[in-house]
């Protein structure tokens, strides 16, 4: 295998500035030469391919229409190790699950650019008659097979690659007719990889965003989406939104015009609705400050991203509640899970059932909004007061450059992510759920939140700690991570029986 894209001779100096055209041309040439299927990328043919797709299969248009109509779209995850299995999955999600957006999740070898190992996984999968990979090896199969996947469905398709190295996968997928790509330089690098520096993750996604801008210049609007944090732990809305703002600024600097924002649900209706509004609001505020006034930033909520219960009934409740939250919050889409989430990769049928459960919940809650509710308005204002000081400090540390500021802020602990596996992230900040069910910050680490904000968080969390008999501090944070996966008898015991027995004694 050739050297990873992050080590090529065309690496540019870190800056949020748009990659110059001549440099980008050299970067593309080097990138496409790294695996044989890269030679199949023909930009002119790719432009024709996207222009030939009907509007309802172009994700950028579909997202804009849903936003204008106040609809919440559904999109699952899903990927298998052979073309046949992946096509069957996508057709099942489209037809049986009624997915509005159909995904292709890539496998771990592809995510880490170990394409030779991915090829062995394909061969083993074909030999065994079942998927031996945890996703679809898009680079190995190449453009023609990816085109056939797009042609097999009647919805827009999005690449879910879970990688800090998106360059070749993005080139092949976009050239084939995929109209969306999930991933970002800050969020994915902080979520998914130990050794890669934040700086390199930013560079890698600047390449992808510059590619999307190149399509945009030819009249093809593609959808890019910031992925939120997929660490499997709790992320308070303020931290998620800070990262959305910074990733969004980096994408806009490269010329992206259609950039989705993604956050995991906290499972508190008011907090999730407030976060959805403020996330989009804050991104637009900082985009405008930098002169970017034409970037579309719809918000996607993710079904619960922490540990799931093993009981199917409890999982079904999470699915329905997650759809309800997304609809009431005004999210433009929701990324769904399944009732089998605790057991591993779901079957296509289980994935389709999760979609239908979520769609029904969205239907039932589609007309409900919280505007004017005092608690909702207070939570929005609280989140704004949490987000602005952090973003402002990051930009100040970069002398106005979001890329430089982000790297410096992570190094100093000014920007921090709970339980990040990345060596460049201090991970001193710890969140926990308060007595009302909202995610708050139990330890801010070195993040410069205002004193009065931290005092408010501490007061709320100490009340919860005292009520539940949990020590205030790391124990409270850990208890909050595993809470939702606990058996229902522990989460909500039949206390009325005990009370009744006590009253009759």
N, C-alpha and C positions, 0 to 999 in steps of 0.2 A: 504494500500500500504506500502511496505517496505521502509526503509530509502533510500534517494538518494545515488547514488554511491559516491558522493563527501564526504560523512560522514562515510564511512565504516572504519573498524578497520585496514585495510591494506593501508591506505593513506601513501604514501612515501614522504620523504623530497623533497622540490622543488629543482630540478636540471635538466639540459638538459640531464643528463646521462641516458643511456638505463636502463629500469626497469629490475632488475634481474629476472631470469627465475622462481625461487621458489616463489618470491613475486608476480609475475604476475599470476602464477597458483592460488594462494590464492585469488587474486583480481578477477580473472575470476569466480571462484567458488562462491564468494559472489555476484557478479554481476548477474550471470545467475539464481540465486535463488530469485531474487527480483520480478519476475512475472512468472506465471505458464508456459508461452510459452518459457521461457528461458531454461527449461529442455529439449526442443527439439533440442538444439544445440549439434551436434555431430561433432567434428572437423575432424575426419577421413572421415566421410560421406561428409562433406563439401569439403574436398580436392578432393574426387572422383567426386563430383558434378561439380566443376570448371574444372577439367581435362576432363570431358565428354562434356563440352560446345565446339561448333565449334569456331575456331579462330575469326570469325566475330562477335561473341557475347561476346568476352572478351575485355573489354574496354582498358586495358593496351596495348594490341596488336594493337587495332584499332587506338589508339592515336599515337603510334610509327609509324604505317604505314602512317597515314595521314601526320605526320611531315616529313617523308622521301619523300613523294610525293608532298609536299607543297600544300596540300588540306586543306580547312577550313570546318570542320564538323558543323552540326547544332544540337542544343539540346534545347528543350523548357523546361518549368516548367509545373507541373500539378499533382493534387492530388484530389481524391474524397473520401467520407466517407464510402463507402462499397466496398467489393471485386468486385462485378459485375460492378459497375460504374468505378472503377479504371481499370479493365481489358479492358472495352470498350474504355476508354480514351487512354490507352497505345496502343491498336490496331489501333485506329484512327490516333494517332500521327505517328506510324510506317508506316502504309499503305497509308493514305491520305496526311499526312504532309511530308512524306519521311524523317522523322527525322533520323539522323545518330546515335543519342544516345537518348534512351527513359528514361524519368525521373519517379520517384515516389516521390512526395512531401508529407511529413507527416503533420498531423494536429497539431494545437497549443497545444492540451492536451498532445499528444505524445511528442512534443518537450520539454515540461516541466515535463515529467514523471508523469502526472496525468492520469494514465491508467484506473482507475475506471471511471473517467469522460468521457474518450474516449469510453469506453464500452457503456455508456449511449448514447453517440452520435451515435454509430453504431445502437443501437436499435431504436433510434428516426429516423434515416435516413431510416432504413428499413420500419418503420411504415409509414413515410410520402412519401416514394417512390422517394425521392431526397436527395442529400447530405446535411446533417445538420452540417457537419464538413468541415473545410477548407483544408483538406488533407486526406491522407490515414493512418489509425491507424495500422501501421505495427506490432507493438509489440503485440497488442491485437489479430490480426488475426494469427500471428505466421508464422513458417517456411513453412509449407505445402502450405498455400495460397500464400505466396511470391514466392514459386517455380512455382506455376501455372501461376503467372503473368509473370515470366521470360519465361516460355514455350509458352505463348500466343503471343510473339513477335519474330521477327527475327533480332533484333539489340541488342547491349549491353545495359544494364540498369544501371542507377546511382541513388543512394539515395540522395535526396535533403531534408534534415531534418531541416535546419534552427535552430539548437539547440546548446547550450553549453554543453549538456548532451547526448553524442552520444553512450554511452557504450553498452546499451542493444539493441537499434535499429541497431547499426552497427553489433553486433554479429549475430542477426537474419537475417538481410539482406545479409550479406556476406555468411552465411551458406546456404542461399537459392539459391545463384547464382548471386546476384547483384555483379557486378565487379567494381563498382565505388562508392565513397562516398565523398560528398562535405561538407567541414566544417573545421574549425581550431580553436585552442585555443585562439589566439589573436583576429583575425578578428571578429569571431562570438560573443565572449564575449563583445567586444567593441561595436558591432552593435545592439545586440538583447536583452540584459538583464540588469536590473538596479542594482540588489543587489549582484549578484554573483561576487566575486573578480576575477580579471584577473588571479591570481595564480591558482584558482580552475578550470577555463576554460582551462588553459594550462595542468593541471593534467589530466583532462577528455580526452583531445585529445591525450595526450601521451599514454593513455590506447589504444585508437583506432589505433594509429600508431604502437604501439608494437604488436597489434593483426595482423595488415597487414604484419609486418615483420615476424611474426610466419608463416603466409601463404607463404611468400616469401621463407623462409627456407625449405619449402616442395615443392618448384618448382612452386608455383602458384603466379604469379605477379598480384597484384590488383592495381587499380588506386585510388589514393587519390588526393584530389584537395582543394587548399586554396580558400576561397569563395569571396575574395575581401570584400568590405563594402556595406551592404545593408541597409543603414540608410535612403535612399531616398533623399539624399542631394549630394552636389558636393564634390568629393574627388580628390584633385590634384594628378597627377601620382606619384610624389615623395613620398607622404605619403603612397599611396597604395603599392608602390614598397618596401619601408622600411619594411612594415608589411609582404609582401610576403617573403622577405629575412629572417626575423626572424622566421616566421611560418615554412618556408622551412628547416631552420637549426634545428628546434625542431623535425620535422618529420624525417629528415635524421639521427639525433642522435638516434632515436628509431629503425632505420633500413629500412625505407621506400626507395624504389628505383624508384618509378614512381609517381611523385608529380606534379600535375598541378598547375599553377599560374593563378589567375583570377583578372581582373580589369574591372571596369565600364568604358564605353566609355565617353570621354569628349565631343564628337561630333565635335572636330577639327581634321581633317584628319591627318595633319602633327604631331600634338601632340600625337594622339592615336598611330600612326605608330611608332613614336620615343619611346613612353612608352613601346610598345610591345617588341621592340628589347632590350631596356635597362633593362626591368624587368628580362628577361631570362638571360641576360648578368651579371647583378648584383648578381642574385642568384647563378649562376655558379661560379662567382668570390669568393663569401664568402663560398660556399660549398668547393671549392678547398682549401681555406685557412685552413679549418677544417679537411682536408683529405678525404672529400667525393667527389670522382671523377667519380662515376658511377650512379649518380642520374639524371633521365630524367625529365626535367622541361618544358613541353609545356605550352604555354600561351593561355588562353581563354579570349575573350572579352565579356562583357555583353551589351546587348542593353541598351539604356538610362535608368539610374536607378533613375532619379528624377521624378518630377511631369509630367504627360502626358496630352496632349490636349484632349478635349472631341470631337473634330472634327475627324471623321474617316479618312478623306483625309490627314489631318496633321499627324495622327498616322501612316498611311500607308507610308508616306514619311520617318518617323523616322525608320520604319522597314527596308525599302529598303536602307536607308543611313547607318543604323547600319550594315547591311550585307556587304555593300561596304567598310566601314571602316575596318571591320575585315579581309576581303580578301586582301585589299591593305597592311594592317599592317603586314600580315603574321601570324595572329593568327591561331592556330591549330583548334580551335573551337569557336563558338559564341553561347551564350545563348540567345534565342529569346523571344520576347514578342508578343503582339497581338494588333490589332487596337481597341480593347475594353478595353485596359489597365486602362483607367480612370474610368471604371464603376464597377470593381470588378473581381471576378473569371471568366475567359472566358469559353465559351463552348468548347467542343472538336473540333468542326468545326472551330471556330474562331482561336483556337490554331494552327490547321493544316494550315489555311490560312496564319497565320503569319510565319510559317515555310516555306511555298512555296514562299512567297514574299521574304524572306531573302535568300533562296537558289538561286532564280533567280538573285538577286543582286550580290551574290557571283560569280555566273557563269559569269556575265558580267564583273566583275572586277578582275577575277582570275589571269590574267597575268600581272597586273600593280604593280610596286614597286617604291619606292621613293629614292632608293639608289643613292647617289651623289647629290641629290637636296640640295643646300646650307642651306635652312631653316630647312630641315630634319636633316642634320648633326649638325647644331647649337643647335637644340632642344634636340637631344640625349646627347650632351655634357653638356648642362645646367642641364638636369635631373641627369646625373651622379654626377655633382658637388653638387646637392641638396641631393642626397641619401647618399653618402659616409659619410659625417660628422655625420649624425644622427645614422646610423648603427654602425659606429665606436664608438660613444659615448655610445650607449646602451651596446655594448659588453664590453667596458671599465668599465662601471658601474657594470657589473656583473662579473668582473674579468675573462672575457672570456666566461662566461656561458650565453647563450642566454635567458634561462628561468629566471634566477635571474636578469639579466640586464633589461629584459623587464618589470618586476614588479617594479623595482626601478626607471626605466626611466618614466613609467607612473605616479608614485607617485610624481616625481620631475617635471613633465611637459616636460621633454626632448623628450618623445614620446607622441604624442597627436593626437586626432582624432576629426574632426569637428562634432559638434552636436551629440556626443555619448550619449546614455542614461545611460551608466554605471557610477556608483558613483566613480569608481577607475580611471576614465579618466577625466582630467581637462577640455577638450573641449574649450580651449582658442583660439586655432588656427582657423582662418576663411579664407576660400577661396572665390574668386570671379572671374568672367569671364572678361578678358581684352578686349580692343577694337578690337583685331583680333579674338576673340573667344576662346582663350586658358584659361585654369584655372590656376590662379596664387594665391598667398597668400597675403591677405590684412592685416592680423594680425598673426604673427608667434607665439604669446603667448611666451612660454619659450623654444621653440624648437631652437637648436643652429645652425641655418642656417648661412652660411657666410654672412658678411655684404654686400658684393657686390651683392650677389644673392638677398637679400631682397631689395636693392636699385633698382635693375632691375625690380623686381615685382612691387614695388611701382610706379615707373615711368610709367609702362604699364597700371596699374590700374587707376592712376590719369588721364591719357589721356581719358580712357573710362568714368570715372566719370564726367569729364568736358564736354565731348561730349554729354552725355545723361542726364545731369542735375541731377545726383544722388550724394548725399554726400559721400565722400570717407570714408570708414569704414564699420560698420555693415550693414548699409542700402544697400551698394553695394553688400555685401555678400548675403543678403536676396533676393534682386532683381534677382540675378543670379540663386537662387534656383528655383524660379517660372517662370523664363523667357520662357522656352520651352513650358510650358503649356498654354501660353497666346494665344488668337485668332490671326490668321494670319494677320488680318487687323491692329492689334497693332504691331506685330513683324515687318511687312514689309508693311507699309501704301502706298497707291497709290500716292506717292509724285509727280510723273510725271504729274498727273492731276493738282495738285496745281501749279507746276512750269509752266505748259502750260497756265493756267488761268492768272498767274501773267505776263507772257510774252505778252499776248494778250491785257492786260488792257491798 
